[in-house]
């Protein structure tokens, strides 16, 4: 019997492209100012983390990795950096947190999701969110969307624990709530989410709302839904 559902954040509960393209542009502006670089390199800096115009590559750094990984890619583009990499990475992550927490970039929750999660909670389901984003940014997004009171567990990038698809945060979730893997559903929009589910032994539900198409999700997903808000129509919950 299913007792818990873990959701990915970006692309699953939050509209990934509309939220992160603007934030990443703002972060790059801050970094270029910090390094005294011209703004004519912005498009190049966007491309190296997987942003092409307004489209995010599902396999790119922004979609599948962390702010620290973005910092590494950008640092390699600077001929004469004014700080060491550790300091640059810390500054980069701090700017991601700053711009994702403030209200300049609106957080867009996918339609119907809050109601669906409320219905899961009414069934006494344990709700988790596991993401490659940082804890401050994740908590801010959940607070801004009104989901924070529904969420029992957050697994995020803390700077030292492994991120998805490593099973660390899924295994910790099961230990904390005394669950066996077969009692947990993982809902996500990327192959990384599906691989995470498999590595943890969870039931994997892919959603078409994010950066990946069904063809990328199908090899690892147990089921594919158009939106996370359709979770109650899953064959293991209906």
C-alpha positions as CSV (number, residue, x, y, z in Angstrom):
1,X,0.0,0.0,0.0
2,X,1.2,3.5,-0.9
3,X,1.9,5.6,2.2
4,X,4.0,8.5,0.8
5,X,4.6,10.6,-2.2
6,X,7.8,12.5,-3.0
7,X,7.7,15.3,-5.6
8,X,10.5,16.9,-7.5
9,X,10.2,20.7,-7.3
10,X,11.1,22.4,-10.6
11,X,9.1,21.2,-13.6
12,X,6.9,19.0,-11.4
13,X,5.3,21.3,-8.9
14,X,6.7,24.6,-10.2
15,X,6.9,25.8,-13.8
16,X,10.6,25.4,-14.4
17,X,11.3,27.5,-17.5
18,X,9.3,30.5,-16.4
19,X,10.9,30.5,-13.0
20,X,14.6,29.7,-13.6
21,X,15.4,31.4,-16.9
22,X,14.9,34.9,-15.4
23,X,16.7,34.0,-12.2
24,X,19.7,32.6,-14.0
25,X,19.9,35.8,-16.1
26,X,20.0,37.8,-12.9
27,X,22.6,35.6,-11.4
28,X,24.8,36.0,-14.5
29,X,24.5,39.8,-14.3
30,X,25.7,39.7,-10.7
31,X,28.6,37.5,-11.6
32,X,29.7,39.5,-14.5
33,X,29.5,42.7,-12.5
34,X,31.5,41.0,-9.7
35,X,34.2,40.0,-12.2
36,X,34.2,43.2,-14.2
37,X,33.2,41.5,-17.4
38,X,31.1,42.8,-20.3
39,X,27.5,41.8,-20.7
40,X,28.0,40.7,-24.3
41,X,28.9,37.2,-23.0
42,X,25.5,36.6,-21.3
43,X,24.1,34.3,-24.1
44,X,27.3,32.2,-23.9
45,X,27.0,31.9,-20.1
46,X,23.4,30.8,-20.5
47,X,24.2,28.2,-23.1
48,X,26.9,26.5,-21.0
49,X,24.3,25.7,-18.3
50,X,21.7,24.6,-20.8
51,X,19.5,27.6,-21.5
52,X,18.9,28.3,-25.2
53,X,16.7,31.3,-25.7
54,X,13.9,30.6,-23.3
55,X,14.2,26.8,-23.5
56,X,16.0,24.7,-20.9
57,X,17.9,21.6,-22.0
58,X,16.6,18.7,-19.8
59,X,20.1,17.2,-19.8
60,X,21.8,20.5,-19.1
61,X,23.5,21.7,-15.9
62,X,20.6,23.9,-14.8
63,X,18.0,21.2,-15.1
64,X,20.0,18.2,-13.8
65,X,22.7,19.6,-11.5
66,X,23.4,22.2,-8.8
67,X,24.3,25.8,-8.5
68,X,27.8,24.7,-7.6
69,X,28.0,22.9,-10.9
70,X,26.8,26.0,-12.8
71,X,29.6,27.9,-11.0
72,X,32.2,25.5,-12.2
73,X,31.0,25.9,-15.8
74,X,31.1,29.7,-15.6
75,X,34.4,29.9,-13.7
76,X,36.0,28.0,-16.6
77,X,34.9,30.8,-19.0
78,X,36.7,33.5,-17.0
79,X,40.3,34.2,-18.2
80,X,41.5,36.0,-15.1
81,X,39.1,35.4,-12.3
82,X,39.3,37.8,-9.4
83,X,38.7,35.1,-6.7
84,X,39.4,31.5,-6.2
85,X,36.9,28.9,-7.3
86,X,35.6,28.1,-3.8
87,X,34.8,31.8,-3.2
88,X,33.2,32.1,-6.7
89,X,31.1,29.0,-6.1
90,X,29.9,30.3,-2.7
91,X,29.0,33.7,-4.3
92,X,27.2,32.0,-7.2
93,X,25.0,29.8,-4.9
94,X,24.3,32.8,-2.7
95,X,23.1,34.8,-5.7
96,X,20.9,31.9,-6.9
97,X,19.4,31.8,-3.4
98,X,18.9,35.6,-3.3
99,X,17.1,35.8,-6.6
100,X,15.0,32.7,-6.1
101,X,13.9,33.8,-2.6
102,X,12.9,37.4,-3.5
103,X,9.6,38.3,-5.0
104,X,10.9,39.8,-8.3
105,X,10.6,36.4,-10.0
106,X,7.1,35.0,-9.5
107,X,6.8,31.3,-8.5
108,X,4.3,29.6,-10.8
109,X,2.6,26.6,-9.3
110,X,1.2,24.2,-11.8
111,X,-2.7,24.4,-11.8
112,X,-4.6,22.0,-9.5
113,X,-1.5,20.8,-7.7
114,X,-2.2,22.4,-4.3
115,X,-5.7,20.7,-4.3
116,X,-4.2,17.4,-5.3
117,X,-1.6,17.5,-2.5
118,X,-4.4,18.5,0.0
119,X,-6.3,15.4,-1.1
120,X,-3.2,13.2,-0.6
121,X,-2.8,14.7,2.9
122,X,-6.5,13.9,3.6
123,X,-5.6,10.3,2.9
124,X,-2.9,10.6,5.5
125,X,-0.1,10.4,2.9
126,X,3.4,11.6,3.9
127,X,4.5,14.3,1.4
128,X,8.2,14.9,0.5
129,X,10.0,17.2,-1.9
130,X,13.5,16.2,-3.2
131,X,15.3,18.6,-5.4
132,X,18.8,19.6,-6.6
133,X,18.0,23.2,-5.5
134,X,19.2,24.5,-2.1
135,X,17.2,24.4,1.2
136,X,16.6,28.2,1.4
137,X,15.4,28.4,-2.1
138,X,13.2,25.3,-1.8
139,X,11.6,26.5,1.4
140,X,11.0,29.9,-0.1
141,X,9.3,28.4,-3.2
142,X,7.1,26.1,-1.0
143,X,6.1,29.1,1.2
144,X,5.4,31.3,-1.8
145,X,3.1,28.7,-3.4
146,X,1.3,27.9,-0.1
147,X,2.6,24.3,-0.1
148,X,4.9,24.5,2.9
149,X,2.3,23.4,5.4
150,X,1.6,20.2,3.4
151,X,5.2,19.1,3.1
152,X,6.6,16.8,5.8
153,X,10.1,16.4,4.4
154,X,12.6,18.3,2.2
155,X,15.7,16.8,0.6
156,X,17.9,19.4,-1.1
157,X,21.4,20.5,-2.0
158,X,23.2,21.2,1.3
159,X,26.6,21.5,-0.3
160,X,27.9,18.1,0.8
161,X,25.3,15.4,0.6
162,X,24.8,13.6,-2.8
163,X,21.9,14.7,-4.9
164,X,19.6,12.8,-7.3
165,X,19.9,10.3,-8.8
166,X,21.9,9.1,-5.8
167,X,19.4,7.5,-3.3
168,X,20.7,9.4,-0.3
169,X,17.6,11.6,0.3
170,X,15.2,8.8,-0.6
171,X,16.8,6.4,1.9
172,X,16.8,9.1,4.6
173,X,13.1,9.7,3.9
174,X,12.3,6.1,4.4
175,X,14.3,5.9,7.6
176,X,12.7,9.0,9.0
177,X,9.1,7.8,8.4
178,X,9.7,4.1,8.9
179,X,8.7,3.3,5.3
180,X,9.7,0.5,2.9
181,X,10.5,1.6,-0.7
182,X,7.5,-0.1,-2.2
183,X,5.3,2.2,-0.1
184,X,6.6,5.4,-1.8
185,X,5.9,7.1,-5.1
186,X,8.4,9.4,-6.7
187,X,6.9,12.1,-9.1
188,X,9.3,13.9,-11.4
189,X,9.8,15.4,-14.8
190,X,13.3,14.3,-15.8
191,X,15.2,11.0,-16.4
192,X,17.2,11.9,-13.3
193,X,14.1,11.8,-11.2
194,X,13.1,8.4,-12.6
195,X,16.6,7.0,-12.1
196,X,16.4,8.3,-8.5
197,X,13.1,6.5,-8.0
198,X,14.7,3.3,-9.4
199,X,17.8,3.6,-7.2
200,X,15.6,4.0,-4.2
201,X,13.1,1.2,-5.2
202,X,10.2,3.7,-5.4
203,X,7.3,3.6,-7.9
204,X,8.3,6.1,-10.6
205,X,5.7,8.5,-12.1
206,X,7.0,10.7,-14.8
207,X,5.1,13.9,-15.7
208,X,5.1,15.7,-19.1
209,X,4.9,19.2,-17.6
210,X,8.7,19.8,-17.3
211,X,11.8,19.8,-19.4
212,X,11.6,16.2,-20.7
213,X,9.3,14.6,-23.2
214,X,7.6,11.3,-22.7
215,X,10.2,9.5,-24.8
216,X,12.9,10.4,-22.3
217,X,10.8,9.4,-19.3
218,X,9.4,6.2,-20.6
219,X,12.4,3.9,-20.3
220,X,12.5,4.3,-16.5
221,X,9.0,5.4,-15.5
222,X,6.4,3.0,-14.2
223,X,3.7,5.4,-15.3
224,X,3.5,8.7,-17.1
225,X,1.0,11.5,-16.3
226,X,0.5,14.9,-18.0
227,X,0.8,16.8,-14.8
228,X,1.6,16.1,-11.1
229,X,-1.9,17.3,-10.3
230,X,-3.2,14.1,-12.0
231,X,-1.5,12.0,-9.2
232,X,-4.8,10.8,-7.8
233,X,-5.5,9.2,-11.2
234,X,-2.4,7.0,-10.9
235,X,-3.2,3.3,-11.1
236,X,-1.6,2.7,-7.7
237,X,-3.7,5.3,-6.0
238,X,-7.1,5.3,-7.9
